[in-house]
Amino acid sequence: MDVSVVIPTKDRTDDLLHCIRSIAKQTYLPVEIIVIDDGELPDEALSAIRQLCEGTNIIFSYLKKNIPSCAESRNIGATHAKSDYVLILDDDTILDKSYIAILISDCRSQIEDPHFGGVSGAIPNARLQPLFEFFFAKFFLLSSPSAWDVTDWGFQVWDNSLNKPCRAYYLCGGICLYRKSVLGQIPFRSLSSGRTALVDVDFFMRAKKQGYHFLRNPSARVIHTESKIARDSDYVTGKKEGYNRCLIYQNNVEKNVRNTICFLWASVGWTLRSVFAMKFSKVRGLVIGYGEYASRHILRKQFLL
């Protein structure tokens, strides 16, 4: 099975180089790496990447864009990919040496299943949820019988403590190996402008509605360094999240009284998460984002019901 790696990037030269060095050390090498750049990679960095790829017989492609959109970068990369399996990576990730090999092994085991969409590993440095947060999520309808899921009203559910492979309906999309055919059928959507929040929630919710499932295998490990470079402030992140959450609800959720109540109640809980985390700037952004979307669409009688 051939694998193409797609890496959207923006102004993270050092992070990108670390990521590609970890790819070049894989026990199962991809046939190509496609970098889609929303920023300005220096010539020296491009030269270093080409040398790394040439040394491992990996084809390197570099595509430059002028309008920032991580979702669109993913789509462009998937379209250009030569392989049937596409590994989409955030540019601030570092893979364990066996990461691709483990994911490919899982894909081989699922090759006859037409509803299998892809597989991801785990991020061992990701935050674990305390027991209080478990009960909090249940109370605010932010939980699901599945450990990795998207609720019917558009909220992601995850459990980083799970240490065995599981079926998943939501994954961290920037460390995931996808079937290219699925990406062709269900492209990523940009939602609001820029490198926006909740793109993965929107994608996996649509994939779930079309009958696809995924796998999460924690034996495949990747470090997410969470680079601060080119990252939105808490306020901007919250504003995009609030606006996009409403957009996901509007586009993907069946409109009825039950789902409307569940969405509103879950939105309260999601906002309170940031209050308890003392991320007050993000809370302000969330409220502004919800408000902006509602003010535009309630007037058109298009929001909620």
Stockholm file with secondary structure:
# STOCKHOLM 1.0

chainA/1-305         MDVSVVIPTKDRTDDLLHCIRSIAKQTYLPVEIIVIDDGELPDEALSAIRQLCEGTNIIFSYLKKNIPSCAESRNIGATHAKSDYVLILDDDTILDKSYIAILISDCRSQIEDPHFGGVSGAIPNARLQPLFEFFFAKFFLLSSPSAWDVTDWGFQVWDNSLNKPCRAYYLCGGICLYRKSVLGQIPFRSLSSGRTALVDVDFFMRAKKQGYHFLRNPSARVIHTESKIARDSDYVTGKKEGYNRCLIYQNNVEKNVRNTICFLWASVGWTLRSVFAMKFSKVRGLVIGYGEYASRHILRKQFLL
#=GR chainA/1-305 SS CCEEEEEEESSCHHHHHHHHHHHHTCSSCCSEEEEEESSCCCHHHHHHHHHHHHHTTCEEEEEECSSCCHHHHHHHHHHHCCSSEEEEECTTEEECTTHHHHHHHHHHHTTTCTTEEEEEEECTTSCCCCHHHHHHHHHTTCCCSSSSEECTTSCEECCTTCCSCEEESCCCTTEEEEEHHHHHHSCCCCCSSSSCSCHHHHHHHHHHHTTCEEEEEEEEEEEECCCCTTCCCHHHHHHHHHHHHHHHHHHHSCCSHHHHHHHHHHHHHHHHHHHHTTCHHHHHHHHHHHHHHHHHHHTTTCSCC
#=GC SS_cons         CCEEEEEEESSCHHHHHHHHHHHHTCSSCCSEEEEEESSCCCHHHHHHHHHHHHHTTCEEEEEECSSCCHHHHHHHHHHHCCSSEEEEECTTEEECTTHHHHHHHHHHHTTTCTTEEEEEEECTTSCCCCHHHHHHHHHTTCCCSSSSEECTTSCEECCTTCCSCEEESCCCTTEEEEEHHHHHHSCCCCCSSSSCSCHHHHHHHHHHHTTCEEEEEEEEEEEECCCCTTCCCHHHHHHHHHHHHHHHHHHHSCCSHHHHHHHHHHHHHHHHHHHHTTCHHHHHHHHHHHHHHHHHHHTTTCSCC
//
